Amino acid sequence: MKIAIVHSYYSSSQPSGENNAVYAQAKALTDAGHSVRTIGVSTDDLSARPGYPLRAAVRVLLDRGVSPTRSLREFDPDVVHVHNTFPNIGNRWVMEWEGPLVATIHNYRSVCARGSLFREGEPCALCPTVGSASAIRHACYRGSRAATVPLAISTRSAGAHNALLKRADRLVFLSERSLATLSRVTNVELKLRAEVIPNFLAATDEPSSIELDAPWIYVGRLAEEKGILQLLEVWEPSTPLMVVGEGPVGDRARLIAARKNVHFTGNLPESQVQSHVNGSRGLVFPSLWAEPAPALAYLHALAGGRPTLTLANNAVGDHISSAASGRVFESLSSLAIAASTYESLALEGANAYRAFRNEFSPDAWVMRVETMYQRARSGYAR
């Protein structure tokens, strides 16, 4: 099968799980024998040009950008798989594309300027329920009302004007929670075209035994919605914790953790992340927002046979509840206390690795996505 992947790559200054997913999926499909071409637009390249912020704002406002149509016609794919089009590509072109087209929904950008339905430490659905002018009032995009205006316009009417949501033959959601959340707040019909296919992680070595004196590990952006600041506030000083990642609240995180047993590594390559997770006691996942997918950090924990401690408000917590691959808590205080006393590691670590092999391996993902592609192609004559 000839598969075209369309993606606007996020800046390398902010490491992106979506970018990593696109790289991994292209490789998995190629390894499975498909002919794959990635038609990408690099924010790093475009942002080096004069006037980029204004150009990007206009693209979002008009929902037009660097069109992949010419490259797609040259490749003549059996199916087009769209990941991210913000802010460099836009969606208008999809209404002109006549072949099978699928889209992965990585976030809530179609109805929320922040893309997270989360604001000031709490879930927020003002834009889809009250009106997207709420985003301007709260300066939801990068703390700027002016920068938020194009996004507020593009998300008006709860996503009803989003060409990609309306046009895609199949919509890939990374969890049942993501599908339910977006279905609840959008004016676009989703469920009849929806497929729930989580991301995957490339196979790793068999997990090693867990050492009780090893540190717990946090992996992710250091951002308010990730709950890292609140976790560090209640973290037991005697319990070792390794923090992998960087982000806008990094300085505040280091200040809070100054007198605690916490080590910050900064950003690390994916290969090093896995080795650090493999050497940990387990993963702490304090995210405060309704994460739409079992996060890459969680997949690293599953692959390493490590348990995960999380809150009950996200897709990671949903999966742990069914796979018994860790523990789910109602508060970060309870999570922190459990981390200092947690001893039931071997069984939940084994459950974690079993879930990885059965649900999150490349083979499992390829099988699901091939079936989805066939559904998308039904009704199209070649």
Summary of the structure (lengths in Angstrom):
residues: 382
radius of gyration: 20.8
end to end distance: 12.3
largest distance: 65.5
contacts: 1292
relative contact order: 0.12
helix: 43%
strand: 16%
